Amino acid sequence: MKLLFASSVLLLLFIFSSCDGYKSKSGFNTVTGKVGEILVVTEKGVWESDLKECLDSNLTQWIMPYFPDVATFELIHKTPAHFEKGVKRYRNILFLKIDPKFKGKKGKIIKHKDVWGKGQIVIDITARDYAMLEKTCKSGLDEVHDIYDRASWTRLIDHFNAYDNGKVKSAIQKQFGIDIALPARTKMVTKQKNFYRLEFPAASRPMEYASSGGNSEDVGLIYSGLMIYEYDFKDSTQFEFDKLLRDRDTMLKAYMPHETPGMYMGTQYEKIVYPEGNVAYSQDGKVKGYDIRGMFMFKGRPIYSTGGAFWEFHFVHPNRKKIICLSGYVDADPTTSWTHPLREVQAVLRSVKLK
């Protein structure tokens, strides 16, 4: 599988359309399916061909460097006949079509929005024969992935913006000069001059136990939240990767103590989960910053401690001359899927606006 954030260039015809070829029936219907699912609608022979490996390697890209592995999407399949008889409001739908009457010299990829549900993304890939379909997928699925990827956190921002969280957001605006979208019932648990910590409402996800053959499920609690901290901006060298990590560890040691005396939240630097980073932008494109993703654990004493995943966004507030870091974290059982809570963290980071 390829890494998330890999760049791609689409050399095919890519048409963006609201409902080209479809009559929108979305009304006020909400989308269904999991945040991390793409429904692939195609004939069984196509799904079970070599094309499935191409779909898997391009559409189920890893969000690095988490352990256990976290994929952006999981693929599920329906034949066209099965799809017509069932629910059509899946949030992400991909149609793979072979049409002998297709006249194009290259395959065609068309995007549709809000066809059967609000916020739904439907993409058609059409080709004259199997060989053209395979070539089209190999050239264009990276771009298709990026469309579904952006839609995933954009939907969550829209969902969060429906909630007020007025007191918490007002405090953040006053202290840090920013506005962010937050999940319902987000609460402030730490409020210091340069450091806030917020807790998102605890969520429950099914988790499977390997000893039961995957046939038994229990409920795994997921704890997640957001730290916001700031410090003086002096020059651009502060955005060097190692310096951002050093400043992160300094802030966490000062402001994120464990309930056990002498322990505090720190960053894991093991090779398999060594932090990774990349340039990133807010949803509106007005805030350019730097993402860092990795794993955290509690340090300070040589005893076993829990840990989890973090995803943070660093940027300079131009009016305040401060480096601001939004650092989301997820603490969950490793047998529980982290895709949804990490997407929620990503949505909060991408929603940032300067005030």
C-alpha positions in Angstrom: 0.0 0.0 0.0 1.1 3.5 -0.7 1.6 6.2 1.9 -0.9 8.8 2.6 0.0 12.3 1.2 1.8 10.8 -1.8 1.5 13.3 -4.7 -0.1 12.2 -7.9 -0.7 13.7 -11.4 -3.8 12.7 -13.2 -3.3 12.4 -17.0 -6.8 11.3 -17.8 -10.0 13.1 -18.4 -11.3 14.0 -14.9 -14.7 15.8 -14.9 -16.2 17.3 -11.8 -20.0 17.4 -11.8 -22.7 17.8 -9.2 -24.9 15.1 -10.7 -23.9 14.6 -14.3 -25.7 11.4 -15.5 -27.8 11.2 -12.3 -30.9 12.9 -11.1 -30.1 13.9 -7.6 -32.4 12.3 -5.1 -30.6 13.3 -1.9 -33.2 15.5 -0.4 -32.4 15.7 3.3 -31.2 12.1 3.5 -28.1 11.5 5.6 -25.3 9.3 4.3 -24.7 5.8 5.7 -21.7 3.6 6.1 -18.6 4.0 8.2 -16.3 7.0 7.8 -13.5 4.7 6.5 -15.4 2.8 3.9 -15.6 3.0 0.1 -18.3 1.0 -1.6 -17.1 -0.4 -5.0 -19.9 -1.2 -7.3 -18.8 -3.5 -10.2 -19.4 -6.9 -11.7 -18.1 -9.9 -9.7 -15.6 -10.7 -12.5 -14.0 -7.3 -12.3 -13.9 -7.3 -8.5 -12.2 -10.7 -8.4 -9.6 -9.8 -11.2 -6.1 -8.4 -10.9 -7.8 -5.0 -10.7 -8.6 -5.6 -7.0 -5.0 -5.4 -6.1 -4.8 -2.0 -7.9 -7.8 -0.8 -6.0 -6.4 -2.0 -2.7 -3.0 -0.5 -3.1 -4.3 2.9 -4.3 -7.4 3.4 -2.2 -6.5 1.9 1.2 -3.4 4.0 1.8 -1.8 4.0 5.3 -2.0 7.0 7.6 1.6 6.8 8.9 3.3 6.0 11.2 0.7 4.4 13.6 0.8 1.0 15.1 -1.4 -1.0 14.7 -1.6 0.2 11.1 -4.4 2.7 10.3 -5.7 2.7 6.7 -7.6 5.6 5.2 -10.3 3.4 3.8 -11.6 -0.1 3.7 -13.1 -1.4 0.4 -16.5 -3.2 0.4 -18.1 -4.6 -2.8 -21.5 -4.9 -4.3 -22.6 -6.0 -7.8 -24.7 -3.5 -9.7 -27.8 -5.7 -9.3 -27.2 -5.9 -5.5 -26.7 -2.2 -5.3 -30.0 -1.4 -7.1 -31.9 -3.5 -4.6 -30.3 -2.0 -1.5 -29.5 1.2 0.3 -27.7 3.7 -2.0 -26.7 6.3 0.6 -23.2 5.1 1.3 -21.0 8.2 1.8 -18.3 7.0 -0.7 -19.3 5.1 -3.8 -17.1 4.1 -6.7 -18.6 2.7 -9.9 -16.3 0.7 -12.3 -18.1 0.3 -15.6 -17.1 -1.4 -18.9 -19.2 0.0 -21.7 -18.4 -1.4 -25.3 -20.1 1.7 -26.7 -17.7 4.1 -25.0 -15.9 6.2 -27.6 -13.1 7.8 -25.7 -9.5 7.1 -26.4 -8.8 7.1 -22.6 -11.0 6.1 -19.7 -13.3 8.7 -18.1 -13.5 9.5 -14.4 -16.4 11.6 -13.3 -17.2 12.9 -9.8 -20.8 13.5 -8.6 -21.9 15.0 -5.3 -25.1 14.6 -3.2 -26.7 12.0 -5.5 -28.6 9.9 -2.9 -27.5 11.6 0.3 -26.1 14.9 1.5 -22.4 14.9 1.6 -22.2 11.8 -0.6 -19.3 11.5 -3.2 -20.0 9.2 -6.1 -17.3 8.6 -8.7 -17.7 6.8 -12.0 -14.8 5.2 -13.9 -15.9 4.2 -17.4 -13.9 2.4 -20.1 -14.5 0.5 -23.3 -12.9 -2.8 -22.2 -11.1 -4.3 -19.2 -7.6 -3.3 -20.4 -8.7 0.4 -20.7 -10.4 0.2 -17.3 -7.2 -1.2 -15.7 -5.1 1.5 -17.3 -7.5 4.2 -16.2 -7.5 2.9 -12.6 -3.7 2.7 -12.4 -3.4 6.3 -13.6 -6.2 7.9 -11.7 -6.9 6.1 -8.4 -4.5 8.2 -6.5 -6.5 11.3 -7.4 -9.7 9.4 -6.6 -8.3 8.6 -3.2 -7.5 12.2 -2.5 -11.1 13.3 -3.3 -12.6 10.7 -0.9 -9.9 11.6 1.7 -10.7 15.3 1.7 -14.5 14.6 1.7 -14.0 12.5 4.9 -12.7 15.2 7.1 -14.8 18.0 5.4 -18.0 16.1 6.3 -16.8 16.0 9.9 -16.0 19.7 10.0 -19.6 20.5 8.7 -21.0 18.1 11.3 -19.0 19.8 14.1 -19.9 23.3 13.0 -23.6 22.4 13.7 -22.7 22.4 17.4 -22.2 25.5 19.4 -19.5 24.8 22.0 -19.7 28.5 22.5 -17.9 28.9 25.9 -15.0 26.7 24.9 -14.6 28.2 21.4 -14.7 31.8 22.9 -12.0 31.0 25.4 -9.8 29.6 22.5 -10.4 32.7 20.4 -9.5 35.0 23.2 -6.3 33.2 24.2 -5.0 32.0 20.8 -6.7 34.1 18.2 -8.1 31.2 16.3 -11.4 29.5 15.6 -11.8 25.7 15.3 -14.7 23.3 14.8 -15.2 20.9 17.8 -17.2 17.8 18.4 -20.4 18.2 20.5 -19.9 18.2 24.3 -16.2 19.0 24.1 -15.0 20.2 27.5 -12.1 22.2 28.8 -10.0 20.3 31.3 -6.8 22.3 31.5 -6.6 26.1 31.1 -3.3 27.8 31.5 -1.8 30.9 30.0 -0.1 29.2 27.0 -1.7 25.8 27.2 -5.2 24.4 26.9 -6.4 20.8 26.9 -9.8 19.8 25.7 -11.5 16.4 26.0 -13.8 15.1 23.3 -16.7 12.9 24.4 -15.7 9.3 25.0 -16.7 7.1 22.1 -17.4 3.4 21.9 -16.4 1.2 19.0 -16.8 -2.6 18.6 -13.5 -4.5 19.1 -12.9 -8.1 18.1 -10.9 -10.6 20.1 -8.7 -12.9 18.1 -9.2 -15.8 20.5 -12.8 -15.9 19.5 -12.1 -16.1 15.8 -13.5 -12.7 15.3 -17.0 -13.8 16.1 -17.3 -12.1 19.4 -17.4 -8.4 20.0 -17.1 -6.2 23.0 -17.1 -2.4 23.4 -13.8 -0.6 23.4 -13.6 2.9 24.8 -11.8 5.5 22.8 -10.5 8.6 24.6 -9.5 11.5 22.5 -8.9 15.2 22.8 -6.9 18.3 21.8 -4.0 20.2 23.2 -3.4 23.8 22.1 -0.2 25.5 23.0 1.8 28.5 21.8 5.3 30.0 22.1 7.2 32.9 20.6 8.1 32.8 16.9 11.6 34.0 16.3 12.6 32.7 12.8 11.8 30.0 10.3 14.4 27.5 11.7 11.9 26.8 14.5 10.0 24.8 11.9 12.8 22.3 11.4 11.4 18.9 12.1 13.6 18.0 15.1 13.1 21.4 16.7 9.3 21.1 16.5 9.6 17.7 18.2 11.9 19.1 20.8 9.5 22.0 21.6 6.6 19.5 21.7 8.4 17.4 24.3 9.3 20.5 26.3 5.6 21.6 26.4 4.3 18.1 27.2 6.7 17.6 30.1 5.6 20.9 31.6 1.8 20.7 31.0 0.8 17.0 30.6 1.7 15.1 33.8 0.4 11.6 34.4 -1.6 10.7 37.5 1.5 8.8 38.7 4.0 11.3 40.2 7.1 11.8 38.1 5.5 10.7 34.8 4.4 12.8 31.9 3.3 12.5 28.2 6.2 12.1 25.8 6.9 11.1 22.2 7.8 7.6 21.1 11.0 7.5 19.0 11.1 3.8 18.2 12.0 3.2 14.6 8.7 1.5 13.6 6.7 4.5 14.8 9.2 7.3 14.5 7.2 10.6 13.9 6.6 11.7 10.3 5.7 15.2 9.0 4.6 17.1 5.9 3.5 20.6 4.9 -0.3 21.0 5.3 -3.0 23.6 4.9 -6.3 24.5 6.6 -9.6 23.7 4.8 -9.8 27.3 3.5 -6.2 27.3 2.3 -5.4 30.4 4.4 -3.3 28.8 7.0 -0.1 27.0 5.9 1.6 24.9 8.5 3.3 21.6 9.3 1.7 18.3 10.3 3.4 15.8 12.5 2.0 12.3 13.2 3.3 9.7 15.6 2.8 7.8 18.8 2.9 9.0 22.4 3.6 7.3 25.7 4.0 8.4 29.3 7.6 8.7 30.4 9.6 9.6 33.5 9.7 6.4 35.4 10.8 2.8 34.3 7.4 1.3 34.7 4.8 0.2 32.2 2.6 3.0 30.9 -0.2 3.5 28.4 0.1 5.5 25.2 -1.7 6.1 21.9 -1.5 8.2 18.7 -1.1 11.9 18.1 -1.6 14.2 15.1 -0.7 17.8 15.3 -0.6 20.9 13.1 2.0 23.8 13.7 1.7 27.2 12.2 2.6 30.8 12.8 -0.2 33.3 13.8 0.9 36.3 11.8 -0.8 38.9 14.0 0.4 37.4 17.3 3.9 36.4 16.2 3.4 33.0 18.0 3.8 29.5 16.9 0.6 27.7 17.6 0.3 23.9 17.8 -3.0 22.0 17.7 -2.1 18.5 18.9 -4.9 15.9 18.9 -4.5 12.6 20.6 -6.3 9.2 20.6 -6.0 6.7 23.4 -7.7 3.4 22.5 -7.4 -0.4 22.8 -5.2 -1.6 19.9 -7.9 -4.0 18.9 -10.2 -1.1 18.3 -10.2 0.8 14.9 -8.5 4.2 15.2 -9.7 5.4 11.8 -12.8 7.3 13.0 -11.2 9.1 16.0 -8.1 10.1 14.0 -10.3 11.5 11.2 -12.1 13.5 13.9 -8.7 14.9 15.0 -7.8 15.6 11.4 -11.0 17.5 10.9 -10.4 19.7 13.9 -6.9 20.6 12.7 -8.0 21.3 9.2 -10.9 23.6 10.4 -8.6 26.2 12.0 -9.2 29.8 11.0 -7.3 32.9 12.1 -9.3 35.5 14.1 
